[in-house]
Amino acid sequence: MIKLIASQVTIDAAAGEAGRREITGIAVPYGVSATVSDGTSVIFEAGSLPVDGKAPRLYMNHDATNAIGIVTERVDTPEGMMFTAKISKTQAGDEALILAMDGVLDSVSVGVNPIKYTTAKDGTVTVTAADWIELSLVPVPAFAGAIITDIAASIPHDDEEISTIETEPTQETEPMSEVTIPAVEATIPTAPIFAQAKRKFAMPTAGEYLAAMHAGGDTFHNVNAAYKEAVRDQQTALQAAAGDVLTTDTPGLLPVPVLGPLFQDLNFVRPVVTAFGARSMPNTPSKTFIRPTITTHTSAATQTENTAVSATTMVIASNTVTKSTVAGQVTLTMQDMDFTDPSAMNLILNDLAGEYMIATDNIAADALVAGKTASGSTWTVTAGDPTSLINSLYDAAREITEDSNFFPTHLCVSPDVWEKLGAQLDANKRPVLGYTTNGVLGQNSLGRVGGLAYTAMDVMGLTLVVDNNFASGTMLVTYAPGFEIYEAQQGVLSIANPSTLSRTFSYYGYFSTFVAKSSFIQGIVIA
């Protein structure tokens, strides 16, 4: 999804025209370069946007949950795509019109899915055909030529509202004299906040709750008190198949005293995710997004005078990446939350977040193994002779380098392979991969495996990643940029169950992986 933000607007409000709730202007100027959220420069060619088919929806700030109208007319001109959009007669629509007439929302932005496009050497993408999904009202300008030329609004007010909210009949501003292309950062869509008697308490994320507990005093008291007063009149499917937790399930926390923190028998770490890094999930209102890769590069060769120059058309694949939802839930009784010290809610929310970490790391580990290329290398473990180990590592590294001129960065292994690496000895019974323990240095020159501790480890210059989510016998030589991880953690959701005096909590996030190039992941067989 490409989202381009338009420019400063010229407003001509016609509040007296009954029944009209429309904005008109230029959605996208053609032939003008702009920068999208991931930093890519994009140019739309004339005719690249459709004038028929399903009408684009009108959103606030690209938030699909905050639709305020629909595009009713599309006119393609040599200069750009003209539009007219009708704003629905809702509270959100009324606020959007008021913000537009006040000059707060003075820009528009399109959201499209490119169908046909080319990429220049400098990375600029030129779109020649695209599906136009939505148009949004936004406050950030980018196109000097993309403006809203008219706002016709008729919003009913009572006498008291009219006395407090006034709009100027006409506000005009000059278009920007030159194109300004700011780098638009990925944002989290937010819904407008309307005036109300009392704001409903929003359940904090696990991190916010933990921070409040750490601060203690009035901070934690207020957060906990607000939680107990949260509205309990909504029932959802979140209750289904929840793992109920009663006071009988936490006898070690009842009543008091508690001698120390809850014993935790799992280490909530994500070795693969940490090693390769998690990118921000693209903010697209869909279950998938496109990750383009080059399948055929251009070419260059020596040219004989007056003969054709080497020419190869670049081929770009549009790879579809699917967002997966990772979540867990639990139901706590009010008694379990009120009678436990330390709070059972805090302990269980922390455990939910930890299980999310383990589950997402397992997804990443499985995807990394599934995306590998068999290098043909075999490590025959031989006591006192590391020759086979060295040969297999170099062979896998050569496969990566021959294909790309890149060198590997990581060696990913299961715990049993880590054990074999640490136990590998040379002819003099010294560890081939050394360690440093209690100030004692025991190492050869091939690297170190950290002794028996989980510390920074390397093997022949490769960062060693040990993960129990790998199946036994896993050994992968990788170049990290060939494997991508995308994540958007959403935190905690909560719903009260008044009929059972309990509350259900759910921790969730969106997670995806993408193998950009399988030859960058070389598997080694262990014999």
Secondary structure, 3 states (H helix, E strand, C coil): CEEEECCCCCEEECCCCCCCCEEEEEEEECCCEEECCCCCEEEECCCCCCCCCCCCEEEECCEEEEEEEEEEEEEECCCEEEEEEEECCCHHHHHHHHHHHCCCCCEEEEEEEEEEEEECCCCCEEEEEEEEEEEEEECCCCCCCCCEEEEECCCCCCHHHHHHCCCCCEECCCCCCCCCCCCCCCCCCCCCCCCCCCCCCCCCCHHHHHHHHHHCHHHHHHHHHHHHCCCCCCCCHHHCCCEEECHHHCHHHCCCCCCCCCCCCCCCCCHHHHHHCEEECCCCCCCEEEEEEEEECCCCCCCCCCCCCCCCCCEEEEEEEECEEEEEEEEEEHHHHHCCCCCHHHHHHHHHHHHHHHHHHHHHHHHHHHCCEEEEEEECCCCCCCHHHHHHHHHHHHHHHHHHCCCCCEEEECHHHHHHHHHCECCCCCECCEEEECCEEECCCCEECCCCCCCCCEECCEEEEECCCCCCCCEEEECHHHEEEEEEEEEEEEEEECCCCEEEEEEEEEEEEEECCHHHEEEEEEC
